[in-house]
C-alpha cells in the first residue's frame, strides 16, 4: 500500500510497462492507416463516417490507456472532450460505444471518475437536448428497415418453385401490410435490390414503403420476428453475407470526394468548391485514383478485422481487461453492422479499417507483459 497514492488510488509506476522498441515497431503501420486514401477521402467529406471512425479509434485508445494507468490525465481529458461527441452521437450505432466509457468509469479511482464525468456528461446532456428539441421529421430507425427490406427479399421469385412442402414464404398479414398503400407485390419486387434498400424507399417511381401506416409497419415487424425470419433464415443469412461482402470490397456507391456539391446548396451560403492544381495535389489525386481502381484490395478492412481476432485472443490470454474491452467494442460494432446493414456502403465499415490505430498498440502491449489490471 505504501506504493499507492492514497488520495487518487493510482500506482505511481503503473504506466506503459512494455518494451518501448516493440511498441514503436508495432505502431509504425498505424501511420499508413491514418494516411490511407480511404481514410482521407471520408475524413475530408461531409459524411459523418470518416470523423466517426477516427474519433472512435481515438476515444478507445484513451479509454485503454487511462484504464491501464488508473488515471485520467490532462491529455486524456482533452482527447475525450474532442472524440466523445463524435464517437457516441455521430452514427446511430455509436451509442454502443458508451459501454467503453461506463467500463472506464468503474475502473477509475473516484477522483478520476469525477473528471471523466465532467468530460462526458455535458456532451450527453447536450445530445439529449438536441434529440428532443430538434426531432427528425421522418426517423427511419434500424429494426424496421431491416425487417422491411428482408421481407421483400423473401418474396423474390424462385424459378425452381420449391418451398418447404408448399408453406407460404411470408404470412398473409405481411402481404396485406406491404400492399396496404396501393402498391402491388409485382411493383414492390421490381424495386428490390440485393445490395440496397433505397429503391424501395427513396426512388420517386418506386413504392415508397417508408410511407406505410403505423399499423402496417407494426404488422411487418411482428410477422417478421414471429414467422417470416425463421421461415426464411437461410435467405436472411445469405443477404447479410451478400451485403457485408459488397460493402467490404468497396463496391458500394461513392459520392464526390467532398460531397459538398450536395450539401452546400442546402445551406444557402455563398460557398463554392475550389480545387488546387499544385504538384502535391496532382500526385495525391493520382494516388487516390490508383487506390480507388484497386479498392477491392487496398480499401478493404481485412487487416483491421484480422487484428481484431488476434488482439482479442491475445488480450484474453494475457487477461488484459482494458484491451479486451476495446476488442469487445469493435466486435459489438461488427455484429451490429453485419446484422442491421441494409445498404452495401463501404463507409459503414471504415471504423474497422481504422481499427489498427488502437489495436496495434494494444497488441504490442499485451505481447510485452500480462496486465494485472
C-alpha positions, 0 to 999 in steps of 0.5 A: 500500500505504501506504493499507492497514492492514497488520495487518487488510488493510482500506482505511481509506476503503473504506466506503459510497462512494455518494451518501448522498441516493440511498441514503436515497431508495432505502431509504425503501420498505424501511420499508413492507416491514418494516411490511407486514401480511404481514410482521407477521402471520408475524413475530408467529406461531409459524411459523418463516417470518416470523423466517426471512425477516427474519433472512435479509434481515438476515444478507445485508445484513451479509454485503454490507456487511462484504464491501464494507468488508473488515471485520467490525465490532462491529455486524456481529458482533452482527447475525450472532450474532442472524440466523445461527441463524435464517437457516441452521437455521430452514427446511430450505432455509436451509442454502443460505444458508451459501454467503453466509457461506463467500463472506464468509469468503474475502473477509475479511482473516484477522483478520476471518475469525477473528471471523466464525468465532467468530460462526458456528461455535458456532451450527453446532456447536450445530445439529449437536448438536441434529440428532443428539441430538434426531432427528425421529421421522418426517423427511419430507425434500424429494426424496421428497415431491416425487417422491411427490406428482408421481407421483400427479399423473401418474396423474390421469385424462385424459378425452381418453385420449391418451398418447404412442402408448399408453406407460404414464404411470408404470412398473409398479414405481411402481404396485406401490410406491404400492399396496404398503400396501393402498391402491388407485390409485382411493383414492390419486387421490381424495386428490390435490390440485393445490395440496397434498400433505397429503391424501395424507399427513396426512388420517386417511381418506386413504392415508397414503403417508408410511407406505410401506416403505423399499423402496417409497419407494426404488422411487418415487424411482428410477422417478421420476428414471429414467422417470416425470419425463421421461415426464411433464415437461410435467405436472411443469412445469405443477404447479410453475407451478400451485403457485408461482402459488397460493402467490404470490397468497396463496391458500394456507391461513392459520392464526390470526394467532398460531397459538398456539391450536395450539401452546400446548396442546402445551406444557402451560403455563398460557398463554392468548391475550389480545387488546387492544381499544385504538384502535391495535389496532382500526385495525391489525386493520382494516388487516390485514383490508383487506390480507388481502381484497386479498392477491392484490395487496398480499401478493404478492412481485412487487416483491421478485422484480422487484428481484431481476432488476434488482439482479442485472443491475445488480450484474453490470454494475457487477461488484459481487461482494458484491451479486451474491452476495446476488442469487445467494442469493435466486435459489438460494432461488427455484429451490429453492422453485419446484422442491421446493414441494409445498404452495401456502403463501404463507409459503414465499415471504415471504423474497422479499417481504422481499427489498427490505430488502437489495436496495434498498440494494444497488441504490442502491449499485451505481447510485452507483459500480462496486465494485472489490471 
